[in-house]
Amino acid sequence: MRGLRKGGKLSIVAVAARAIDGLVFSRAITLFITPVISLVLERFSGHGPVTTPES
């Protein structure tokens, strides 16, 4: 396991790096994936914007 010292304790740097990675991942999910899911659901709900012209 990365970040282990000889005594078997995780180093503070390794724990902080993993925490920051988790924050970056959750921020990416929130900013990019959630709006895409919302747009897809809106399109199939029948209440979203009409993307094809009516005859």
N, CA and C atoms as a LAMMPS dump frame, in Angstrom:
ITEM: TIMESTEP
0
ITEM: NUMBER OF ATOMS
165
ITEM: BOX BOUNDS ff ff ff
-5.0000000000000000e+02 5.0000000000000000e+02
-5.0000000000000000e+02 5.0000000000000000e+02
-5.0000000000000000e+02 5.0000000000000000e+02
ITEM: ATOMS id mol type element x y z
1 1 1 N 0.847 -1.178 0
2 1 2 C 0 0 0
3 1 3 C 0.888 1.236 0
4 2 1 N 0.541 2.186 -0.861
5 2 2 C 1.329 3.405 -0.917
6 2 3 C 1.151 4.215 0.354
7 3 1 N 2.168 4.919 0.731
8 3 2 C 2.075 5.825 1.856
9 3 3 C 2.322 5.177 3.216
10 4 1 N 2.644 3.894 3.238
11 4 2 C 2.906 3.251 4.521
12 4 3 C 4.352 3.485 4.933
13 5 1 N 4.519 3.755 6.183
14 5 2 C 5.864 3.872 6.731
15 5 3 C 6.275 2.528 7.308
16 6 1 N 7.49 2.425 7.774
17 6 2 C 7.975 1.159 8.327
18 6 3 C 7.146 0.724 9.533
19 7 1 N 6.618 1.665 10.277
20 7 2 C 5.826 1.338 11.455
21 7 3 C 4.407 0.922 11.122
22 8 1 N 3.997 1.025 9.876
23 8 2 C 2.663 0.624 9.471
24 8 3 C 1.633 1.743 9.543
25 9 1 N 2.061 2.956 9.824
26 9 2 C 1.124 4.074 9.917
27 9 3 C 1.11 4.832 8.594
28 10 1 N -0.058 5.277 8.207
29 10 2 C -0.157 6.085 6.993
30 10 3 C 0.463 7.452 7.23
31 11 1 N 1.167 7.941 6.26
32 11 2 C 1.727 9.275 6.394
33 11 3 C 0.636 10.309 6.166
34 12 1 N 0.782 11.439 6.765
35 12 2 C -0.199 12.509 6.648
36 12 3 C -0.312 12.973 5.201
37 13 1 N 0.785 12.981 4.483
38 13 2 C 0.778 13.41 3.085
39 13 3 C -0.065 12.461 2.239
40 14 1 N 0.064 11.166 2.468
41 14 2 C -0.71 10.192 1.697
42 14 3 C -2.196 10.316 1.985
43 15 1 N -2.546 10.523 3.244
44 15 2 C -3.95 10.679 3.61
45 15 3 C -4.509 11.953 2.989
46 16 1 N -3.764 13.032 3.034
47 16 2 C -4.215 14.297 2.457
48 16 3 C -4.371 14.183 0.948
49 17 1 N -3.448 13.488 0.29
50 17 2 C -3.529 13.326 -1.16
51 17 3 C -4.771 12.536 -1.54
52 18 1 N -5.082 11.503 -0.796
53 18 2 C -6.283 10.715 -1.083
54 18 3 C -7.546 11.527 -0.83
55 19 1 N -7.548 12.346 0.202
56 19 2 C -8.708 13.189 0.493
57 19 3 C -8.923 14.205 -0.624
58 20 1 N -7.843 14.789 -1.106
59 20 2 C -7.951 15.77 -2.198
60 20 3 C -8.421 15.09 -3.472
61 21 1 N -7.919 13.882 -3.751
62 21 2 C -8.384 13.137 -4.919
63 21 3 C -9.883 12.879 -4.832
64 22 1 N -10.363 12.536 -3.655
65 22 2 C -11.787 12.305 -3.461
66 22 3 C -12.603 13.567 -3.676
67 23 1 N -12.087 14.689 -3.222
68 23 2 C -12.792 15.955 -3.413
69 23 3 C -12.841 16.348 -4.887
70 24 1 N -11.747 16.134 -5.595
71 24 2 C -11.711 16.446 -7.026
72 24 3 C -12.694 15.552 -7.78
73 25 1 N -12.736 14.283 -7.438
74 25 2 C -13.652 13.356 -8.1
75 25 3 C -15.101 13.744 -7.84
76 26 1 N -15.436 14.043 -6.595
77 26 2 C -16.82 14.403 -6.288
78 26 3 C -17.203 15.723 -6.941
79 27 1 N -16.28 16.657 -7.037
80 27 2 C -16.562 17.933 -7.709
81 27 3 C -16.805 17.708 -9.195
82 28 1 N -16.024 16.832 -9.816
83 28 2 C -16.212 16.529 -11.239
84 28 3 C -17.569 15.883 -11.474
85 29 1 N -17.965 14.97 -10.602
86 29 2 C -19.281 14.339 -10.728
87 29 3 C -20.37 15.398 -10.631
88 30 1 N -20.246 16.28 -9.658
89 30 2 C -21.267 17.302 -9.437
90 30 3 C -21.353 18.266 -10.615
91 31 1 N -20.231 18.691 -11.15
92 31 2 C -20.241 19.729 -12.187
93 31 3 C -20.508 19.202 -13.581
94 32 1 N -20.169 17.961 -13.871
95 32 2 C -20.265 17.462 -15.234
96 32 3 C -21.301 16.36 -15.424
97 33 1 N -21.318 15.384 -14.56
98 33 2 C -22.197 14.232 -14.755
99 33 3 C -23.64 14.576 -14.391
100 34 1 N -23.868 15.266 -13.281
101 34 2 C -25.222 15.58 -12.834
102 34 3 C -26 16.403 -13.864
103 35 1 N -25.445 17.456 -14.47
104 35 2 C -26.208 18.18 -15.49
105 35 3 C -26.545 17.327 -16.711
106 36 1 N -25.657 16.422 -17.084
107 36 2 C -25.926 15.55 -18.228
108 36 3 C -27.11 14.643 -17.915
109 37 1 N -27.131 14.082 -16.73
110 37 2 C -28.248 13.231 -16.335
111 37 3 C -29.539 14.037 -16.306
112 38 1 N -29.485 15.26 -15.807
113 38 2 C -30.674 16.112 -15.769
114 38 3 C -31.192 16.411 -17.17
115 39 1 N -30.298 16.689 -18.102
116 39 2 C -30.717 16.978 -19.474
117 39 3 C -31.347 15.755 -20.133
118 40 1 N -30.781 14.588 -19.887
119 40 2 C -31.339 13.359 -20.464
120 40 3 C -32.728 13.094 -19.9
121 41 1 N -32.88 13.229 -18.599
122 41 2 C -34.189 13.014 -17.992
123 41 3 C -35.202 14.049 -18.471
124 42 1 N -34.765 15.279 -18.645
125 42 2 C -35.654 16.335 -19.127
126 42 3 C -36.123 16.042 -20.553
127 43 1 N -35.234 15.537 -21.37
128 43 2 C -35.578 15.24 -22.757
129 43 3 C -36.642 14.154 -22.838
130 44 1 N -36.531 13.131 -22.002
131 44 2 C -37.461 12.008 -22.066
132 44 3 C -38.717 12.205 -21.223
133 45 1 N -38.792 13.296 -20.461
134 45 2 C -39.962 13.515 -19.613
135 45 3 C -41.142 14.086 -20.39
136 46 1 N -40.877 14.682 -21.536
137 46 2 C -41.945 15.281 -22.315
138 46 3 C -42.193 16.734 -21.97
139 47 1 N -41.526 17.257 -20.962
140 47 2 C -41.711 18.647 -20.554
141 47 3 C -40.528 19.526 -20.933
142 48 1 N -39.521 18.948 -21.527
143 48 2 C -38.317 19.69 -21.868
144 48 3 C -38.483 20.48 -23.148
145 49 1 N -37.46 21.144 -23.576
146 49 2 C -37.52 21.93 -24.809
147 49 3 C -37.701 21.022 -26.026
148 50 1 N -38.448 21.494 -26.994
149 50 2 C -38.67 20.735 -28.216
150 50 3 C -37.467 20.936 -29.106
151 51 1 N -36.838 19.839 -29.531
152 51 2 C -35.628 19.948 -30.345
153 51 3 C -35.918 19.692 -31.833
154 52 1 N -37.127 19.207 -32.161
155 52 2 C -37.486 18.981 -33.561
156 52 3 C -38.607 19.945 -33.942
157 53 1 N -38.553 20.545 -35.124
158 53 2 C -39.584 21.496 -35.528
159 53 3 C -40.923 20.769 -35.775
160 54 1 N -41.996 21.445 -35.397
161 54 2 C -43.328 20.875 -35.627
162 54 3 C -43.777 21.179 -37.048
163 55 1 N -44.552 20.285 -37.629
164 55 2 C -45.027 20.473 -39.006
165 55 3 C -46.264 21.328 -39.037
